[in-house]
Amino acid sequence: MKLTYRTEEGARLGALLWEFGPGWRMISSAMLGGGLGEREWVLNAQVVAGYARMDPVEHLVSLGPGGNGVGMMTAASVDRCVQASDGGVDAWATVGLRVPTWAAAPDGAPDPELAPIRVGTVNIVAALPVAMTDAALVNLVMTVTEAKTQALVETGYAGTGTASDAVCVAVRADGPPELFGGPRSEWGARTARAVHTAVRRGAEAWRPHHLK
């Protein structure tokens, strides 16, 4: 993982870049490189609060190293990225929780994160040293999300995440594929513990800096 800085709209903004190289498959909810396929890098780029550009994909492409990759955005400070590992699984989380939200909200309820826009995003990257079937990868995204929510509830935040969270899971492209990614499977459990630890540490660190 490499941390760099740039200046946009008068603000000093960080960006985290993971350069995996060839031989990896990724599943992601990100705008750039989202979905499922072979990818070589992941970018988590900080943007200004109140980001209003209408070309976010092109913006992310301009910040990446070129080629096939995944690009996520956050208004939270990426230099506070938290890393955790468990049994060969590595997880990283950038945590911004100014406005945590519940996934199931009443229809028409205003979202305070959107007007005015305030800092609040939890972006997660997880890397596993094994191959997985497509179904197992989908299951693993569920596991990552459940682990994130568990960490937020345990640290006292009233929400399952924020309205703009993103996730990316990277696995090897070759080798015998794992069939299961749920929280009680071997690799799902390891991923859940790593993600839970990273998000919990990030959530605990967020409160004293921003919710005084």
Secondary structure, 3 states (H helix, E strand, C coil): CEEEEEEECCEEEEEEEEECCCCEEEEECCCECCEEEECCEEEEEECCCCCCCCCHHHHHHHHCCCCCEEEEEECCCHHHCEEEEECCEEEEEEECCCCCECCCCCCCCCCCCECCECCCCEEEEEECCCEECHHHHHHHHHHHHHHHHHHHHHCCCCCCECCCCEEEEEEECCCCEECCCCCCCHHHHHHHHHHHHHHHHHHHHHHHHHCC
